[in-house]
Amino acid sequence: MTTTERTEPSTLAGEREMLEGWLDYHRETLALKCAGLDEAQLREASVPPSGLSLLGLVRHMAEVERAWFRRTLADEQAGPIYCTDADPDGDFHPGEDDTWDEAYTTWRAEIARARELAAPHSLAHLGAGRRNRDTGEPFNLRWIYTHMIEEYARHNGHADLIRERIDGVTGD
């Protein structure tokens, strides 16, 4: 597995650089929580009865990246990767044939596509795809970035606990 260095954003960064910096920081945090583990460890469930695993979290974040950047921001007709009508939470339920290499590669590809789709737009740019189900309003890029930071931060907390349970490794 390849990971890149995790860099905390500058305390003096402008708004966009700050948002993108924190999003990348949290993306790399999830990668670090998975680093150095074998396939069995990446599949290990957190605490029964929960089936939550690091592999499932990475698959979930690939789905989340796709939903917010491809479907919401760009209105791409990009269907789910792992979720199905039969298993709407399929991202969290890897099968025996699902591998870390595939999940990691897919997640990184979704991150690359997200960056590509966001790059030409201002933070105020309104997404062309799905809208807020309660208000009908579109989401702007600023909202999407903020939500993605929240989503990663929440799941990185899960990843932290799962990793500690697997091998005792802790840290932010």
C-alpha positions as CSV (number, residue, x, y, z in Angstrom):
1,M,0.0,0.0,0.0
2,T,1.2,3.5,-0.8
3,T,0.5,6.5,1.4
4,T,1.6,10.0,1.1
5,E,2.7,12.4,3.7
6,R,0.0,14.0,5.8
7,T,0.4,17.8,6.1
8,E,-1.7,20.0,8.3
9,P,-2.9,23.1,6.5
10,S,-1.3,26.4,7.1
11,T,-2.9,28.5,9.9
12,L,-2.7,31.5,7.5
13,A,-4.2,29.8,4.4
14,G,-7.1,31.4,2.6
15,E,-10.5,29.9,2.7
16,R,-10.2,27.5,-0.3
17,E,-6.7,26.4,0.5
18,M,-7.8,25.8,4.1
19,L,-10.9,23.7,3.1
20,E,-8.9,21.7,0.5
21,G,-6.0,21.3,3.0
22,W,-8.2,20.0,5.8
23,L,-10.1,17.7,3.4
24,D,-6.7,16.2,2.2
25,Y,-5.5,16.0,5.7
26,H,-8.5,13.9,6.7
27,R,-8.2,11.7,3.5
28,E,-4.6,11.0,4.4
29,T,-5.5,10.3,8.0
30,L,-7.8,7.5,6.9
31,A,-5.0,6.1,4.7
32,L,-2.6,6.2,7.7
33,K,-5.1,4.4,9.9
34,C,-5.0,1.5,7.4
35,A,-1.2,1.6,6.7
36,G,0.8,-1.5,7.6
37,L,-2.2,-3.9,8.1
38,D,-2.7,-7.1,6.2
39,E,-5.9,-8.0,4.4
40,A,-7.4,-9.9,7.4
41,Q,-6.7,-7.0,9.7
42,L,-8.3,-4.5,7.3
43,R,-11.5,-6.7,7.3
44,E,-11.5,-7.1,11.1
45,A,-14.8,-5.8,12.6
46,S,-14.7,-3.1,15.2
47,V,-16.8,-4.5,18.1
48,P,-19.5,-7.1,17.7
49,P,-22.3,-6.9,16.7
50,S,-20.9,-4.1,14.5
51,G,-19.4,-5.2,11.2
52,L,-17.6,-1.9,10.7
53,S,-14.0,-2.4,9.4
54,L,-11.3,-0.3,7.9
55,L,-11.9,-1.9,4.5
56,G,-15.5,-1.0,4.8
57,L,-14.7,2.6,5.8
58,V,-12.5,3.1,2.7
59,R,-15.1,1.6,0.5
60,H,-17.7,3.9,2.1
61,M,-15.6,7.0,1.6
62,A,-15.1,6.0,-2.1
63,E,-19.0,6.1,-2.4
64,V,-19.1,9.4,-0.5
65,E,-16.5,11.1,-2.7
66,R,-18.5,9.9,-5.8
67,A,-21.9,11.0,-4.4
68,W,-20.8,14.5,-3.5
69,F,-18.4,15.4,-6.3
70,R,-19.7,13.4,-9.3
71,R,-23.4,13.3,-8.6
72,T,-24.0,16.4,-6.6
73,L,-21.4,18.9,-7.9
74,A,-21.1,17.8,-11.5
75,D,-24.4,15.9,-12.1
76,E,-22.5,12.9,-13.6
77,Q,-24.6,9.8,-13.9
78,A,-22.2,7.8,-11.8
79,G,-23.9,4.9,-10.2
80,P,-22.9,3.4,-6.9
81,I,-19.7,1.4,-6.7
82,Y,-20.5,-1.1,-3.9
83,C,-24.1,-0.4,-2.8
84,T,-27.0,-2.2,-4.5
85,D,-30.8,-2.3,-4.0
86,A,-30.3,-5.6,-2.3
87,D,-27.6,-4.2,0.0
88,P,-27.8,-0.4,0.3
89,D,-24.9,-0.5,2.7
90,G,-22.8,-2.7,0.5
91,D,-19.9,-0.4,0.9
92,F,-19.7,-1.5,4.6
93,H,-20.1,-5.2,3.7
94,P,-17.1,-6.4,1.6
95,G,-17.4,-9.9,0.3
96,E,-14.8,-12.6,0.3
97,D,-13.6,-11.7,-3.2
98,D,-13.3,-7.9,-2.4
99,T,-9.7,-6.8,-1.8
100,W,-7.9,-4.0,-0.2
101,D,-6.0,-3.2,-3.4
102,E,-9.3,-2.8,-5.3
103,A,-10.9,-0.6,-2.6
104,Y,-7.8,1.6,-2.1
105,T,-7.4,2.1,-5.9
106,T,-11.1,2.9,-6.3
107,W,-11.0,5.3,-3.4
108,R,-7.9,7.1,-4.7
109,A,-9.5,7.3,-8.2
110,E,-12.6,8.9,-6.7
111,I,-10.5,11.4,-4.8
112,A,-8.6,12.3,-8.0
113,R,-11.9,12.8,-9.9
114,A,-13.3,14.9,-7.0
115,R,-10.2,17.2,-7.3
116,E,-10.6,17.4,-11.0
117,L,-14.3,18.3,-10.8
118,A,-13.8,20.9,-8.1
119,A,-10.8,22.7,-9.5
120,P,-12.4,25.0,-12.0
121,H,-15.1,26.2,-9.7
122,S,-15.4,28.9,-7.0
123,L,-16.5,28.0,-3.5
124,A,-19.8,29.7,-4.3
125,H,-20.4,27.5,-7.4
126,L,-23.7,25.7,-7.2
127,G,-23.7,22.0,-7.9
128,A,-25.6,20.9,-11.0
129,G,-26.8,17.6,-9.5
130,R,-28.9,16.4,-6.6
131,R,-30.3,19.0,-4.2
132,N,-31.1,19.2,-0.5
133,R,-34.0,16.8,0.0
134,D,-35.5,19.1,2.7
135,T,-35.2,22.5,1.0
136,G,-34.7,21.7,-2.7
137,E,-31.7,24.1,-2.7
138,P,-28.5,23.2,-4.6
139,F,-25.3,22.6,-2.6
140,N,-22.4,25.0,-3.3
141,L,-18.8,23.8,-3.4
142,R,-18.1,25.4,0.0
143,W,-20.9,23.3,1.6
144,I,-19.6,20.1,-0.1
145,Y,-16.1,20.7,1.1
146,T,-17.3,21.4,4.7
147,H,-19.5,18.3,4.6
148,M,-16.7,16.1,3.3
149,I,-14.4,17.3,6.1
150,E,-17.1,16.4,8.7
151,E,-17.7,13.0,7.0
152,Y,-14.0,12.1,7.1
153,A,-13.5,13.4,10.6
154,R,-16.4,11.3,11.9
155,H,-15.2,8.2,10.2
156,N,-11.6,8.8,11.1
157,G,-12.8,8.6,14.8
158,H,-14.2,5.2,13.9
159,A,-11.0,4.2,12.2
160,D,-8.9,5.3,15.2
161,L,-10.9,3.0,17.5
162,I,-10.8,0.1,15.0
163,R,-7.1,0.4,14.5
164,E,-6.4,0.6,18.3
165,R,-8.5,-2.6,18.7
166,I,-6.6,-4.4,16.0
167,D,-3.0,-3.7,17.1
168,G,-3.0,-1.1,19.8
169,V,-1.8,1.7,17.4
170,T,-3.1,5.1,18.5
171,G,-2.6,8.7,17.4
172,D,-4.3,11.3,15.3
